[in-house]
Amino acid sequence: MQVSGLELWQWRVEAIASAQAAGIAPAEVDWLLLELAGLDRLALRFQSFKHQPHIPLQRSVAELSELWRKRISERVPVQYLAGRTPWRRFSLAVTPAVLIPRPETESIVDFAQAACHGNSKLETGHWADLGTGSGAIAIGLAEVLTKATIHAIDCSPDALAIAQQNAGDLGFAERIQFYRGSWFEPLEALKGQLAGVVSNPPYIPTGTVPHLQPEVALHEPHLALAGGEDGLDCIRHLVEIAPAYLQAGGFWLVEMMAGQADSVAELLRRQGSYAGIQILPDLAGVQRFALAYRI
């Protein structure tokens, strides 16, 4: 379907005004238009599209207005409305079945690459992304570890469908193997063989989840957020179980919440199977990741 540039410009003006009134970043209006109207950032910045006689739209203006109403009144994240989100150099499909990949998680791929640089045994080995969700981390690993085999696991069939779609769309379908299951369970045949275990598990204290911003509390999957009373239930499990699956010298790399670094480092030390424990920052300098090597 098509719409005139002037009509779309008028819609944008009204949407930006409603965003400002609701305390939502006006840039989110353009995010939606980038995805659904195929406009580029320059056209939006200079409003040059206003003079185009016809602009192809994936949705009608009425449907676009309904999507924006959901953003304002129901606080549905714009990523779910657009159906996509940028992450690293990729554009990933997202739905309410998966956690929206955050920019702060992007560094986990770089840390994984750096941790095994020059170690051919790790660079060419089997890697696991546990709780893959949208498949973001698995795809990131497949991009930088070009000779590794990536195993992506999630207990949600709906999440796995999105992850497989993203891998296929981005050309990584043959590099990533997908499994439905809980954590390490589908990888029984790889015990003692994994070069690396990477995960962004649920780590928010369960009682805190309902009090998060409404975009998160009302719309993102609680299965991917709630980590038990202190937020560390899943991380404890990964600390305890990973040594049985990692090869000697293989490494464990997990995202955590700000304020959990000391507790996670202590869990790793007490387990007794890890060495070289490090706490690593995200792009904002927050202690976001814990890394350790299997003795």
RAZINOR-V575832 format. One record per pair of residues at least 24 apart in sequence whose C-alpha atoms are under 10 Angstrom apart, sorted by the first residue. I is the first residue (numbers start at 1). GAP is how many residues later the second one is. Records with the same first field share a line. If there is no record, write none. Layout:
# RAZINOR-V575832
I->GAP, GAP
This chain:
# RAZINOR-V575832
1->53, 54, 55, 56, 57, 58, 59, 60
2->35, 51, 52, 53, 54, 55, 56, 57, 58, 59
3->34, 49, 50, 51, 52, 53, 54, 56, 57, 58
4->45, 46, 47, 48, 49, 50, 51, 52
5->42, 43, 44, 45, 46, 47, 48, 49, 50, 51
6->41, 42, 43, 44, 45, 46, 47, 48, 49
7->43, 44, 46, 47, 48, 54
8->25, 29, 41, 42, 44, 46, 47, 49, 53, 56
9->35, 38, 39, 40, 41, 42
10->40
11->50, 51, 53, 54
12->32, 35, 53
14->51
15->50, 53, 54, 57
18->50, 51, 54
19->49, 50, 52, 53
21->51
22->49, 50, 51, 53
23->49
24->47, 48, 51
28->40, 43, 49, 50, 51, 54
29->39, 42, 49
31->47, 48, 50, 51, 53, 54
32->32, 35, 36, 46, 47, 48, 49, 50, 51, 52
33->24, 25, 31, 49
34->48
35->44, 46, 47, 48, 49, 50
36->24, 28, 45, 46, 47
37->27
71->144
74->140, 141, 144, 145
75->138, 139, 140, 141, 142, 143, 144
76->138, 139, 140, 142, 143, 144
77->137, 138, 139, 141, 142, 143
78->137
80->139, 140
87->49, 50, 53
88->48, 49, 52
89->51
90->46, 49, 50, 76, 80
91->45, 75, 78, 79
92->42, 43, 44, 47, 70, 71, 73, 74, 75, 77, 78
93->41, 42, 43, 69, 70, 72, 73, 76
94->39, 40, 41, 65, 68, 69, 71, 72
95->39, 63, 64, 67, 124, 125, 126
96->62, 63, 123, 124, 125
97->36, 37, 59, 60, 61, 62, 63, 64, 65, 122, 123, 124, 125, 126, 127
98->34, 35, 36, 37, 58, 60, 61, 62, 64, 65, 121, 122, 123, 124, 125, 126
99->33, 34, 35, 60, 117, 120, 121, 122, 123, 124, 125, 126
100->33, 34, 36, 116, 120, 121, 124
101->32, 33, 34, 35, 36, 99
102->34
103->179, 180, 181
104->151, 177, 178, 179, 180, 181, 182, 184
105->31, 32, 94, 95, 149, 150, 151, 177, 178, 183, 184
106->30, 31, 34, 176, 177
107->30, 33, 148, 173, 174, 175, 176, 181, 182
108->29, 32, 33, 90, 91, 92, 145, 146, 147, 172, 173, 174, 180, 181, 182, 183
109->27, 28, 29, 30, 31, 32, 33, 34, 35, 36, 89, 144
110->30, 31, 34
111->142, 169, 170, 178, 180
112->28, 29, 32, 33, 84, 85, 86, 139, 140, 141, 179
113->27, 28, 31, 32
115->81, 135, 136, 138, 176, 177, 178
116->29, 79, 80, 133, 134, 135
117->28
119->130
120->27, 28
121->27, 74, 126, 128, 129
122->25, 26, 72, 73, 74, 125, 127, 128, 129
123->24, 25, 26, 72, 73
124->24, 25, 71
125->24, 25, 68, 69, 70, 71, 122, 125
126->24, 25, 64, 67, 68, 69, 70, 71, 120, 121, 124
127->24, 25, 49, 66, 67, 68, 69, 70, 71, 119, 123, 124
128->24, 25, 48, 49, 50, 55, 56, 59, 66, 67, 68, 69, 70, 71, 117, 118, 124
129->24, 25, 47, 49, 54, 55, 67, 68, 69, 70, 71, 72, 124, 125
130->24, 25, 49, 51, 52, 53, 54, 67, 68, 69, 70, 71, 108, 124
131->24, 25, 28, 29, 49, 50, 51, 52, 53, 67, 68, 69, 70, 71, 93
132->24, 27, 28, 30, 31, 46, 47, 51, 66, 67, 68, 69, 92
133->24, 25, 26, 27, 28, 29, 30, 31, 67, 68, 88, 91
134->24, 25, 26, 27, 28, 29, 30, 31, 32, 33
135->24, 25, 26, 27, 28, 29, 30, 31, 32, 41, 43
136->27, 30, 31
137->26, 61, 62, 63
138->25, 29, 34, 37, 38, 39, 40, 60, 61
139->24, 25, 27, 28, 31, 32, 33, 34, 36, 37
140->32
141->34, 35, 57
142->25, 30, 31, 32, 33, 34
143->27, 28, 29, 32
146->29
147->28
148->27, 28, 47
149->25, 26, 27, 28, 45, 46
150->24, 25, 26, 27, 28, 44, 46, 47
151->24, 25, 26, 27, 28, 35, 36, 43, 46
152->24, 25, 26, 27, 28, 29, 31, 34, 35, 46, 47
153->24, 25, 26, 27, 28, 29, 30, 31, 32, 33, 34, 46
154->24, 25, 26, 27, 28, 29, 30, 32
155->24, 25, 26, 27, 28, 68
156->24, 25, 26, 67, 68
157->24
183->51, 54, 55, 58, 59
184->54, 57, 58, 60, 61
187->58
188->56, 57
189->56
190->54, 55, 56, 57
191->51, 52, 53, 54, 55, 56
192->50, 51, 52, 53, 54, 55, 56, 58
193->51, 52, 53, 54, 55, 57
194->48, 49, 50, 51, 52, 53, 54, 55, 56, 57, 58
195->50, 51, 52, 53, 54, 55, 56, 57, 98, 99
196->46, 49, 50, 51, 53, 54, 55, 56, 57, 97, 98
197->41, 45, 46, 48, 49, 53, 54, 55, 56, 57, 94
198->40, 53, 54, 55, 56, 57, 93
199->36, 39, 53, 54, 55, 56, 57, 90
200->24, 25, 34, 35, 53, 54, 55, 56, 89
201->24, 25, 26, 30, 31, 32, 33, 34, 37, 53, 54, 55
202->24, 25, 26, 29, 30, 31, 32, 33, 53, 54, 55
203->24, 25, 26, 27, 28, 29, 30, 31, 32, 52, 53, 54, 55, 57
204->24, 25, 26, 27, 28, 29, 52, 53, 54, 56
205->24, 25, 26, 27, 28, 52
206->24, 25, 26
207->24
230->30
231->25, 26, 29
232->24, 25, 28, 31, 32, 35
235->29, 32, 33
236->27, 28, 31, 32, 35
238->30
239->25, 26, 28, 29, 30, 31, 32, 34, 35, 53
240->27, 28, 30, 31, 32, 33
241->30
242->31, 52
243->28, 29, 30, 31, 50, 51, 52
244->29, 50
245->49
246->47, 48, 49
247->46, 47, 48
248->25, 26, 45, 46, 47
249->25, 26, 43, 44, 45, 46
250->24, 42, 43, 44, 45
251->24, 25, 26, 40, 41, 42, 43, 44
252->25, 38, 39, 40, 41, 42
253->24, 25, 26, 27, 36, 37, 38, 39, 40
254->25, 34, 35, 36, 37, 38
255->24, 25, 26, 27, 32, 33, 34, 35, 36
256->31, 32, 33, 34
257->29, 30, 31, 32
258->28, 29, 30, 31
259->27, 28, 29
260->27, 28, 29, 30
261->25, 26, 27, 28, 29
262->25, 28
264->25, 26, 27
265->25, 26, 27
268->24, 25
